[in-house]
Amino acid sequence: MIKHYISLTLILFTLAACAPTGIIAIPTSIADRRTTGVQVEDQTIELKALYEFQQIPGDFKASVTSYNQNVLITGESSSQELYDRIQDVVAKIEGVKSIYNEVLVTNPLSFKERAKSKAKDYGITTNVLARLIKEETKSNVSPVHIKVVTEKQIVYLMGLVSQQEAEETQQIAKTSKGVLKVKSFFEINNKYKKN
């Protein structure tokens, strides 16, 4: 019997290690201000959106980030019709509370241009998170409570934060290298204090 539990545990760890981020719905942190159920719901929303996007014909690239069931859609679409369809698909996903559609209606980038843009965006996100971690001891902000998404050098911030945490996070993001603009989609509640 114990052998079966050990085997099952090893299989689950192997699957988790091999799976792309977000494939297995495991809560990200016990320090997260979202409940474990909401963390799982956010991951489920992201997976459902990814699946639904694959059913839409047309020239677009879209990504979904769900935080406390508030959904940020980023990417690019070749037409307003596709932009609307992307939003409609997300709106029909069970559990979605609100949608921030930041998809740009433009000619989608070539593969090479997209790869270059993604590399730059990844560097910006990493830099913002590193600065949040560095500033954590001096400020009220804990990076555990902040979600950072970068698309075309625009930084999008999400999280459950106090007004002071929101302001400090925005300032850190705005002064980070390579950032063109910062957009915040925080849920503000001043009862939150740094853990």
C-alpha positions as CSV (number, residue, x, y, z in Angstrom):
1,M,0.0,0.0,0.0
2,I,2.8,2.4,0.9
3,K,4.5,1.6,-2.4
4,H,1.4,2.8,-4.2
5,Y,1.4,6.1,-2.4
6,I,5.1,6.6,-3.1
7,S,4.6,5.8,-6.8
8,L,1.7,8.1,-7.1
9,T,3.6,10.9,-5.4
10,L,6.6,10.4,-7.7
11,I,4.3,10.5,-10.7
12,L,2.7,13.7,-9.6
13,F,6.1,15.4,-8.9
14,T,7.3,14.2,-12.3
15,L,4.2,15.6,-14.1
16,A,4.5,18.9,-12.3
17,A,8.2,19.2,-13.1
18,C,7.6,18.4,-16.8
19,A,4.4,20.3,-17.4
20,P,4.5,23.9,-18.8
21,T,3.6,26.6,-16.3
22,G,-0.1,26.6,-15.5
23,I,-1.0,23.1,-16.8
24,I,-1.4,21.6,-13.4
25,A,-3.6,23.7,-11.1
26,I,-1.5,23.9,-8.0
27,P,-1.9,27.0,-5.8
28,T,1.1,29.3,-6.2
29,S,1.6,30.3,-2.6
30,I,0.1,29.9,0.9
31,A,1.1,33.6,1.5
32,D,-1.1,34.7,-1.4
33,R,-4.1,36.9,-0.4
34,R,-6.3,34.9,-2.7
35,T,-7.9,31.8,-1.2
36,T,-6.5,28.4,-2.5
37,G,-9.8,27.9,-4.3
38,V,-9.5,31.3,-6.1
39,Q,-5.9,30.5,-7.1
40,V,-7.1,27.3,-8.7
41,E,-10.0,29.1,-10.3
42,D,-7.6,31.6,-11.8
43,Q,-5.5,28.9,-13.3
44,T,-8.6,27.2,-14.6
45,I,-9.8,30.4,-16.3
46,E,-6.4,30.8,-18.0
47,L,-6.5,27.2,-19.3
48,K,-10.1,27.5,-20.5
49,A,-9.3,30.7,-22.3
50,L,-6.2,29.2,-24.0
51,Y,-8.4,26.3,-25.2
52,E,-11.1,28.6,-26.5
53,F,-8.6,30.8,-28.3
54,Q,-7.5,27.8,-30.3
55,Q,-11.0,27.4,-31.6
56,I,-11.1,30.9,-33.1
57,P,-10.0,31.2,-36.7
58,G,-8.0,34.3,-37.7
59,D,-4.8,36.2,-37.3
60,F,-4.3,37.1,-33.7
61,K,-2.1,36.3,-30.6
62,A,-3.7,36.6,-27.2
63,S,-2.7,35.7,-23.6
64,V,-4.8,35.7,-20.5
65,T,-3.8,36.4,-17.0
66,S,-6.5,35.9,-14.3
67,Y,-6.0,37.3,-10.8
68,N,-8.8,37.0,-8.3
69,Q,-11.0,36.1,-11.3
70,N,-10.3,39.5,-12.9
71,V,-9.0,38.7,-16.4
72,L,-6.3,40.7,-18.3
73,I,-6.2,39.9,-22.0
74,T,-3.0,41.0,-23.9
75,G,-1.8,40.5,-27.4
76,E,-2.6,41.7,-30.9
77,S,-5.4,41.2,-33.3
78,S,-5.6,41.9,-37.0
79,S,-9.2,43.2,-36.8
80,Q,-11.8,44.7,-34.4
81,E,-14.0,41.7,-35.1
82,L,-11.4,39.3,-33.7
83,Y,-10.8,41.7,-30.8
84,D,-14.5,41.5,-29.9
85,R,-14.6,37.7,-30.4
86,I,-11.6,37.2,-28.0
87,Q,-13.4,39.2,-25.4
88,D,-16.7,37.5,-25.9
89,V,-15.1,34.1,-25.5
90,V,-13.5,35.1,-22.2
91,A,-16.7,36.7,-20.9
92,K,-18.5,33.3,-21.3
93,I,-16.0,31.5,-19.1
94,E,-17.5,30.5,-15.8
95,G,-16.0,32.4,-12.8
96,V,-14.8,35.5,-14.7
97,K,-15.7,38.7,-12.7
98,S,-14.3,41.4,-14.9
99,I,-12.2,41.7,-18.1
100,Y,-9.5,44.2,-19.0
101,N,-9.0,43.8,-22.8
102,E,-5.7,45.2,-23.7
103,V,-5.4,43.5,-27.1
104,L,-4.1,45.9,-29.7
105,V,-5.8,45.9,-33.1
106,T,-2.8,46.0,-35.4
107,N,-1.0,43.9,-38.0
108,P,0.5,41.0,-35.9
109,L,4.2,40.9,-35.6
110,S,6.3,38.4,-37.6
111,F,7.6,35.4,-35.7
112,K,11.1,37.0,-35.5
113,E,9.7,40.4,-34.3
114,R,7.5,38.7,-31.8
115,A,10.4,36.7,-30.4
116,K,12.5,39.8,-30.0
117,S,9.5,41.7,-28.4
118,K,8.8,38.8,-26.0
119,A,12.5,38.6,-24.9
120,K,12.4,42.3,-24.1
121,D,9.1,42.0,-22.2
122,Y,10.5,39.0,-20.2
123,G,13.5,41.1,-19.3
124,I,11.3,44.0,-18.1
125,T,9.0,41.7,-16.1
126,T,12.1,40.1,-14.4
127,N,13.5,43.5,-13.6
128,V,10.3,44.8,-12.1
129,L,9.9,41.6,-9.9
130,A,13.6,41.8,-8.9
131,R,13.2,45.4,-7.9
132,L,10.0,44.5,-5.9
133,I,12.0,41.8,-4.1
134,K,14.9,44.1,-3.4
135,E,12.6,46.9,-2.1
136,E,10.5,44.5,0.0
137,T,12.5,45.1,3.2
138,K,12.2,48.9,2.8
139,S,8.6,49.2,1.7
140,N,5.1,47.9,2.4
141,V,5.1,45.9,-0.9
142,S,5.5,42.1,-1.0
143,P,6.0,40.7,-4.5
144,V,3.9,37.7,-3.4
145,H,0.8,39.9,-3.7
146,I,1.6,41.4,-7.1
147,K,1.2,40.0,-10.6
148,V,3.4,41.6,-13.3
149,V,2.6,41.1,-17.0
150,T,4.5,42.9,-19.7
151,E,3.4,43.3,-23.4
152,K,5.2,45.5,-25.9
153,Q,7.0,47.2,-23.0
154,I,3.8,48.1,-21.2
155,V,3.7,46.8,-17.7
156,Y,0.4,45.6,-16.3
157,L,0.0,45.2,-12.6
158,M,-2.6,43.1,-10.8
159,G,-3.1,42.1,-7.2
160,L,-5.0,42.5,-3.9
161,V,-3.2,45.5,-2.3
162,S,-3.6,48.5,-0.1
163,Q,-3.5,52.0,-1.6
164,Q,0.0,52.5,-0.3
165,E,1.2,49.1,-1.8
166,A,-0.4,50.1,-5.1
167,E,1.4,53.4,-5.2
168,E,4.8,51.9,-4.2
169,T,4.5,49.1,-6.8
170,Q,3.5,51.6,-9.6
171,Q,6.5,53.8,-8.7
172,I,8.9,50.8,-8.9
173,A,7.4,49.7,-12.2
174,K,7.5,53.2,-13.7
175,T,11.2,53.6,-12.9
176,S,12.2,50.2,-14.2
177,K,14.5,50.0,-17.2
178,G,12.7,49.7,-20.6
179,V,9.2,50.4,-19.3
180,L,7.2,52.6,-21.7
181,K,4.0,52.7,-19.7
182,V,2.4,51.2,-16.5
183,K,-1.3,50.2,-16.2
184,S,-2.7,49.0,-12.9
185,F,-5.7,46.8,-12.4
186,F,-5.4,46.4,-8.6
187,E,-8.2,45.6,-6.2
188,I,-7.6,48.2,-3.5
189,N,-8.4,47.4,0.1
190,N,-6.7,49.2,2.9
191,K,-7.2,46.4,5.4
192,Y,-4.2,44.7,3.7
193,K,-0.9,44.9,5.4
194,K,2.4,43.4,4.4
195,N,2.7,39.8,5.7
